[in-house]
Amino acid sequence: MDIRLAQRVGRIDASGIRKIFDLAKALKDPINLSIGQPDFDVPRPVKDAAIAAIEAGRNTYTQTQGTPELRAQCLAEEQAFTGRTWAADEVLITSGVSGGLFLALLALVDDGDEVLIPDPYFVMYKHLVALFGGTPVYIDTGATGFVPDAAAIERLITPRTRLLLLNSPANPTGRIIPPDALRAIAAVCAKHGITIVSDEIYRHFAYEPMESIARYHQNTVVLVGHSKTFGMTGWRLGYACGPQPVIAAMTKVQQYSFVCAPSVTQMAALACPSVDLGPYLGAYRQKRDLMSGLLRRSFELAPPDGAFYLWVKAPAGHTGSSFVDLAIRNNCLIIPGSVFSEHDTHFRVCYTVSDERLRQGADLLCRLAAGG
């Protein structure tokens, strides 16, 4: 067939993570340390709220910006977390944080605009920037403990710099940006008139104290998700808080794309504050400590402050990709670091599986690193 695709599609590649997921289907009972989603089920109160909403016929469109009840709930959470007062028109309910990121970049990035992205980065960042006509500019964080350095950011700023993308706690490194670094980054962005998009999807999986850069920089769009926090990744729900002109633009784009976040999921999310996340966080802290302790016998790891990932340096004699290939040939699924970075030096491990599987995976990876 003679079909001409839009040029923008050629600016992006198929997700390297999805390739691993597809490969998993072809392996027999692999040790799967690749899937970046919680392994717990949706908590009972949230399920019950969803069922009640369906039974009550709450299955139609909502307002594009989300239901008033959920928007008020999200505003209260942001005011408590960031210490800022947010207006009612500064919040938008989105179809997951990915949906919020899509809308924010579409609203803020013009052709030729430069977007600063700390490297390593979540896989979606550079591809969405390119899809919308922007130019990703990478901030190498390897020499600064995987924390973006304000001076390094300032050196990369040009007249075309429009936006800084931050992710804390970060995927894939698990790093939390400490307050002193946040303040320094905020000062640089304020000086140069740069908007920040702060992806805080793993906010509730922080093992160390964390703050939002919105506390220090007014022109920040904060993205937060219910989907990962409450084990409902397929339900697609999150929210964005930010300056009114940005939220208004994102809402306008949502009218012609997502229309609204799923209505039943919005109703279910009203029950989320009743869920005690402490046991989930405690379980993942234990898994982090178990897996990082086992892998440190043979590997160098980035400090895992939050989320549920380990960013592991490939052993001597290997690139990240070559070591991942070796692991996959031995029935263990991990993600090559080149999916998340312009460097091929690391790989990502996700520890949201049983402790038994973690021990099996760690033993195998350590044995492979030793040449076994």
C-alpha positions in Angstrom: 0.0 0.0 0.0 1.2 3.5 -0.8 0.6 5.3 2.4 2.5 8.5 3.4 2.9 8.8 7.2 3.3 12.2 8.9 7.0 13.2 9.3 6.5 13.6 13.0 6.1 9.8 13.4 9.6 9.3 12.1 11.0 11.5 14.9 10.3 8.8 17.5 11.2 5.1 18.0 9.2 2.3 19.3 9.7 2.0 23.1 12.6 -0.2 24.1 10.7 -1.2 27.2 7.8 -2.5 25.1 10.2 -4.6 23.1 11.3 -6.3 26.4 7.7 -6.8 27.4 7.0 -8.5 24.0 10.1 -10.6 24.5 8.8 -11.7 27.9 5.9 -13.5 26.2 8.3 -15.7 24.3 10.3 -16.8 27.3 9.2 -19.6 29.6 8.7 -18.4 33.2 11.4 -15.7 33.1 12.8 -13.8 36.1 11.0 -10.6 35.1 12.7 -7.6 36.7 11.6 -5.2 33.9 8.0 -4.3 34.6 7.7 -0.8 36.2 4.4 -1.1 37.9 3.3 -2.0 41.5 2.6 -5.7 42.1 -0.2 -5.1 44.6 -3.9 -5.0 43.7 -6.2 -2.0 43.8 -7.1 -1.4 47.5 -10.6 -2.6 48.5 -12.0 0.9 49.2 -11.0 2.1 45.8 -12.5 -0.9 44.1 -15.7 -0.5 46.0 -15.9 3.1 45.0 -15.5 2.2 41.3 -18.1 -0.5 41.5 -20.5 1.9 43.3 -20.0 4.5 40.6 -20.7 2.0 37.8 -23.8 0.8 39.6 -25.0 4.4 40.1 -24.7 5.1 36.4 -21.7 7.5 36.7 -20.4 6.3 33.4 -20.8 9.3 31.2 -18.3 12.1 30.3 -17.3 14.4 33.1 -16.2 18.0 32.7 -13.0 18.2 30.7 -11.1 19.5 33.7 -12.4 16.8 35.9 -15.2 16.5 38.5 -15.3 19.3 41.1 -15.0 16.8 44.0 -11.8 15.3 42.7 -10.3 18.6 41.7 -10.9 19.9 45.2 -9.3 16.8 46.7 -6.2 17.2 44.5 -5.9 20.9 45.2 -5.9 20.1 48.9 -3.2 17.5 48.5 -1.0 19.9 46.5 -1.5 22.7 49.0 -0.4 20.4 51.8 2.6 19.0 49.9 3.9 22.1 48.2 3.0 24.7 50.9 1.4 26.8 48.1 -2.1 28.1 47.7 -3.5 26.9 44.4 -6.6 28.4 42.8 -9.5 26.3 41.5 -8.5 26.9 37.9 -5.0 25.7 38.5 -5.7 22.0 38.5 -6.6 19.6 35.7 -7.5 15.9 36.0 -5.6 13.9 33.4 -5.5 10.4 32.0 -2.5 9.4 34.0 0.8 11.3 34.3 1.6 10.3 30.8 -1.6 12.1 29.7 -0.6 15.2 31.7 2.9 15.2 30.2 1.4 14.9 26.7 -0.8 17.9 27.3 1.8 20.0 29.1 4.4 19.6 26.3 1.8 20.2 23.6 0.8 23.4 25.4 4.3 24.7 26.0 6.6 23.5 23.3 6.8 25.1 19.8 8.8 24.0 16.8 12.5 24.5 17.5 12.2 25.1 21.2 14.8 23.5 23.4 13.8 21.4 26.4 16.3 20.5 29.1 16.2 16.9 30.2 18.4 15.4 32.9 20.1 12.2 31.7 19.1 9.5 32.6 15.4 10.2 31.9 12.0 8.6 31.7 11.8 7.0 28.2 8.8 9.1 27.1 10.4 12.6 27.6 12.7 12.9 24.6 10.2 11.2 22.3 7.3 13.5 23.2 9.6 16.6 22.9 10.7 15.5 19.4 7.1 14.5 18.4 5.9 18.1 19.2 8.8 19.7 17.3 11.1 20.5 20.1 14.8 19.7 20.6 15.8 17.6 23.6 19.0 19.0 25.3 20.5 16.5 27.8 22.0 17.4 31.2 24.4 14.6 32.1 24.0 13.8 35.8 26.5 10.9 36.0 29.2 13.0 37.7 26.8 14.6 40.2 25.3 11.5 41.7 22.4 11.5 39.2 21.1 14.9 40.6 20.8 17.7 38.1 23.3 20.4 38.8 22.1 24.0 38.6 25.4 25.3 37.1 25.3 22.6 34.4 21.7 23.6 33.6 22.7 27.2 33.3 25.5 26.5 30.9 23.1 24.7 28.5 20.5 27.6 28.4 20.2 29.4 25.1 17.7 31.9 23.7 15.7 28.9 22.5 15.4 27.2 25.9 11.8 27.0 26.9 11.4 24.2 29.5 13.1 22.0 32.0 11.7 18.5 32.7 12.4 17.1 36.2 11.5 13.7 37.6 11.9 13.2 41.4 11.9 10.4 42.6 13.3 9.5 39.3 12.7 6.7 36.8 15.2 4.9 36.2 17.6 6.0 38.9 15.4 6.2 42.0 17.1 9.5 42.9 15.3 12.2 44.9 16.5 15.7 44.2 17.5 17.2 47.6 16.1 20.6 48.7 19.3 22.6 48.2 19.6 21.4 44.6 15.9 22.2 44.0 16.4 25.8 45.3 19.5 26.3 43.1 17.7 24.9 40.0 14.6 27.1 40.8 16.9 30.2 41.0 18.4 29.5 37.6 15.1 28.9 36.0 13.6 32.1 37.5 16.6 34.1 36.3 16.1 32.9 32.7 12.3 32.7 32.6 12.1 29.0 32.2 9.1 26.9 33.0 9.5 23.6 34.9 7.5 20.5 34.4 7.9 18.4 37.5 7.0 14.7 37.1 6.3 13.5 40.7 4.5 10.2 39.8 6.6 8.4 42.4 6.0 11.0 45.1 4.3 8.4 47.4 7.2 5.9 46.9 9.8 8.1 48.6 12.0 6.4 51.2 13.8 9.7 52.0 12.3 13.1 52.6 11.3 14.9 49.4 10.0 18.2 48.3 8.4 19.6 45.1 10.3 22.2 43.2 6.9 24.0 43.0 7.6 25.2 46.5 10.5 27.3 45.1 9.5 28.1 41.5 6.1 29.6 40.7 6.2 28.7 37.0 6.1 25.0 37.7 3.6 22.4 36.3 3.4 19.5 38.8 2.3 16.1 37.5 1.0 13.5 40.0 -0.5 10.1 39.5 -3.1 7.9 41.1 -2.5 5.0 38.8 0.9 3.9 40.1 0.3 5.0 43.7 -2.8 2.9 44.1 -1.9 -0.1 41.9 -4.4 0.9 39.2 -2.1 1.6 36.3 -4.7 0.4 33.7 -7.2 2.9 35.1 -5.3 5.9 33.8 -5.7 8.8 36.3 -3.5 11.6 37.4 -3.6 15.4 37.7 -1.7 18.5 36.9 -1.3 21.7 39.0 0.3 24.7 37.5 -0.1 28.4 36.5 -3.6 29.2 35.3 -2.6 30.0 31.7 -0.8 26.7 31.3 -3.7 24.7 32.9 -6.2 26.5 30.6 -4.1 25.6 27.5 -3.8 22.0 28.6 -7.6 21.9 29.3 -8.3 23.2 25.8 -6.0 20.6 24.3 -7.7 17.9 26.4 -11.1 18.9 24.9 -9.8 17.7 21.5 -7.8 14.7 22.6 -8.6 12.8 25.8 -12.0 14.6 26.2 -11.8 13.8 30.0 -10.1 11.4 32.3 -12.1 8.1 32.7 -15.2 9.0 34.7 -15.4 5.8 36.8 -11.8 6.2 37.8 -12.4 9.7 38.9 -15.2 8.5 41.2 -13.0 5.7 42.5 -10.2 8.1 43.3 -12.3 9.9 45.9 -11.7 6.9 48.1 -7.9 7.1 47.7 -7.3 9.3 50.8 -8.8 6.5 53.0 -6.1 4.1 51.9 -3.1 3.7 54.2 -0.1 3.6 51.9 2.3 2.9 54.8 2.4 -0.9 54.4 3.0 -0.7 50.6 5.8 1.8 51.1 7.3 -0.4 53.9 7.2 -3.5 51.7 9.0 -1.7 48.8 11.6 -0.3 51.2 12.3 -3.8 52.3 12.5 -5.0 48.7 14.8 -2.1 47.8 17.1 -2.9 50.7 17.1 -6.7 49.9 17.9 -6.2 46.2 20.4 -3.4 46.5 22.2 -5.3 49.2 22.4 -8.4 47.0 23.5 -6.5 43.9 26.1 -4.4 45.6 28.2 -7.6 45.9 29.0 -7.3 42.2 27.7 -3.9 40.9 27.8 -0.2 41.4 24.4 1.3 42.0 22.9 4.8 42.0 21.4 5.8 45.4 17.9 4.4 45.3 16.0 7.1 47.3 12.5 6.4 45.9 10.4 4.8 43.2 11.0 1.0 42.7 14.0 0.9 40.4 17.7 0.3 40.7 20.1 1.9 38.2 22.9 -0.5 37.9 26.3 0.0 36.2 27.2 -2.8 33.8 30.2 -4.9 34.9 33.6 -4.5 33.3 33.8 -5.7 29.7 30.1 -5.0 29.0 27.9 -2.2 27.8 24.5 -1.9 29.4 23.0 -3.5 26.2 25.4 -6.4 26.0 24.9 -7.3 29.6 21.1 -7.1 29.2 21.4 -9.4 26.2 23.4 -11.9 28.3 20.8 -11.7 31.1 17.9 -12.3 28.7 19.7 -15.4 27.2 19.8 -16.7 30.7 16.0 -16.1 31.2 16.2 -12.8 33.2 14.5 -9.7 31.9 16.0 -6.3 32.7 16.0 -3.0 30.7 19.1 -1.7 28.9 20.1 1.8 30.1 20.3 3.1 26.6 16.4 3.2 26.7 16.8 5.9 29.3 20.0 7.6 28.5 22.3 8.8 25.7 25.0 6.5 27.3 25.0 2.7 27.2 26.6 2.1 30.6 23.8 0.9 32.9 20.7 -1.2 33.1 17.5 -0.9 35.1 16.1 -3.4 37.5 12.6 -3.2 38.9 12.0 -4.9 42.3 8.2 -5.1 42.3 8.3 -8.9 42.4 8.4 -11.6 45.2 11.5 -11.7 47.4 12.2 -15.2 46.1 12.3 -13.9 42.5 14.5 -11.0 43.6 17.0 -13.4 45.2 17.0 -15.6 42.1 17.5 -12.6 39.8 20.3 -11.1 42.0 22.1 -14.4 42.2 21.9 -14.8 38.4 23.0 -11.3 37.6 26.0 -11.5 40.1 27.0 -14.8 38.6 26.9 -13.4 35.1 28.9 -10.4 36.2 31.6 -12.8 37.5 31.7 -14.6 34.2 29.7 -17.6 35.3 
